[in-house]
């Protein structure tokens, strides 16, 4: 998609595709830091922004999935988030805080999407629902052997987690990021991420206990 995308100025936008489509080089060149990639992108090196997309694609997808119930829409939001980041890159005052800046952009794009959904429902005459209710069931991968009611129960349970725990669970099990990768992309210590994940697991084990008993019986 991205090769056809153009900014209003006519400049080509870097390819925006999942990380899996961007295999890393086997060379021994040191991995550039975020601030180096940002500065390179700002002087016109589109490959540098492509590297940013590769580095943070999983994080952005996971953040979108923590808010949006549709996986395809979450991917669209990821694309939109990177396009917005590319167009506003010069506004990033501290390039070393790239991950946090991308996270804020992604969350804003999610909010915009939820508002559009709400407005669309109203235009079609659906009963109004609070915008907060639209993201109660994050899109996560679940056991296909579960019934629809059981799947809904799992989603609602995940959705009731505190937001920072819910995002971590999505990043860990949907984006399949390691705790070290999550820590790096969120600017936290790995030990902090492990503690938060442990707390999330403890909540989930307790809340999902009725389902576990039902599945085992």
N, C-alpha and C positions, 0 to 999 in steps of 0.2 A: 504494500500500500504506500509505503513511505516515499518511494522514489518519485511517485506522481504528485506527492503533496508539495505545495509551494507556499511560501509566505507571500504576503501582499507585495513585497518588494520584488518577488520573482526568484528569490534565493531558495535553493533546494533545502528541504528539511531532512536531517539524518533519518536513516531507516529506524522504524520503531517496531521491533519484533521481539518475541520472547527470548529470554536468555539462552534457551536451548538451541536457538538458531544461530547463535554467535559463538562457535567454539573458540576457546582460547588458544593462542599460539603456544607452541611447545618450546619457543625460544627462551633465552636466559635474561631477556630484558627485564629490568625491575618494573614492578607494577606501579604505574603513576598514581599519585595521591589525588584526592578529590580536587584540591585547589589547583593542581597542575592541569587537570582535565578541563576545569572551568575556564581557566585563563587561555588555554589552547582553543577552546570552543569560541571564546569571545573574539579571538583574532581570526576566526574563519575556518578553523580546522573542524569540519563536520564529523570526521572520524572520532574526534575527542568526545563529542556529544554522544556518538554511537556507543562509545565505551561506557559513558555514564548510564545510558539506557541498559546496557548489558549488566552493569554492576547492580543497578537498583530496580530492575524489572520485577523480580520476585517480591521485593519489599512493597512496591507500589501495588502490585496485583493483590497481595495479601491484605493490605490496608483497604483496598476497594472491596474485597470479598468480606471483610469484617463489617461492612455497612450495606452492601448491595446483595439482594437475594438471587440475582441472575448472573451466572458466570460470564456469559457473552457480554452483558452490559458492563460488568466489572472490567473486562479487557478493554472495552471501548473507553471507559473512564481512565484506565491506565494510559492509553494512547493520548487521550486529550490532556492528561496531566503532564506528560512529557512534552507535548507540543506547546503547552502554556509555559512550562519551564524554559523551553528553548527560546521562546519569544521574549521572556522576561529575565533572561539570565543576567543581563547587565545590572539588574536591580538587586542581585544577591550581594550584600555588602561583605559577608565573610564566607568565602568559598569553602572553608573547612567545615562549615555547618550545612553542607549540601543536603545530607540525608534528612535533617529536620525540616529544611525548607521544602524539599520534595514531599515530605509527609503532609505538611500544611496544605500544599497545593492539591494533593490527592484528596484530603478530607473535604476541602472546599468544593472540588468537582463532584464528590459524592453527595454533598448537601445540595448542589445545584441539580443533580440528577433526581434526587428524591423530591425536590420541589417541582420539577417538571412532571414527574409521575403523579404527584398530587393534583397539579393543575389539569393534567390530562383526564384524570378520573372525574374531576369536577365538571370539565367541559362535556364529558360523556354522560353526565347525570348520575354518577355513582355517589353513594353516601359518603360524605366527607369523613376522613379519618385523620387523626393527628399525624403530623409528619414523623414524630418519634416512633410511631407504630410501624412505619414502613420498613424499618431496618431491624425488626425484632428477630428475624430468622436469617442469620448470615448464611451464605451459600457455602457449605462445607461438604467434603466427601464423606459419605456414610456407608455402612455395610449394606450392599444391595439386597441382602437377604431379609432386611427389616421390612415390616409393613409400613404403609404410608403414615399411619398414626404414630408408629414408633419413630420414623424419620422426623416427623414434625416435633415429637417430644425432644429428640436429641437437639434439633435446631433451636428450639425455644430455650433449652437448658444452656446451650452455648451463648445464646443471645442475652441471657440474664447475667452472665459473668460481668464483672466490672470491665469497663472498656479496655484498660491496659492489658488485662488478662485475656480477654476475648481476642484482641489483636495478636497477642503472642501465640495463642493456640492456633489461630489461622496461619500465622507465619510459619509455625513449626510443622503443622500437619497438612496444610494445603500447599503452601509455597515450598515446603520441605527444606526449610533453612535450618542449619544447625544453631545451637545456642550461641556459639561464637559469632556466626554470621549475623544473627539477630542483634546481638549486642553491638556489633560494629555499625550496623545500619541504623540503629536507634540511638547510638551514642551512649550506651550504658556498659557497665562492667558485665562480663560473662556470668560472674557469680550472682549478680543482681537478677539477671534473666533467669538463671536456674532456680533461684528462690521464688520468683514470681510464677514460673511455670509449675513448680511444686505446689504452690498455693492454689493455682488454677486446677491442677489435677485433683487436689484434695476436695475442692468444691464439687468438681464434676463427679468424682467417685460417690460422693454423698448423694448428690441430686439425681444421678443416673442409677442408683441402687435399685429402685423399683423396676426399671427396664431390664437390668441385668438379671434380676430374679425371674422376670417374665420370659426372657430369652432362654434361660437355662432350664425352665420347667417344661 
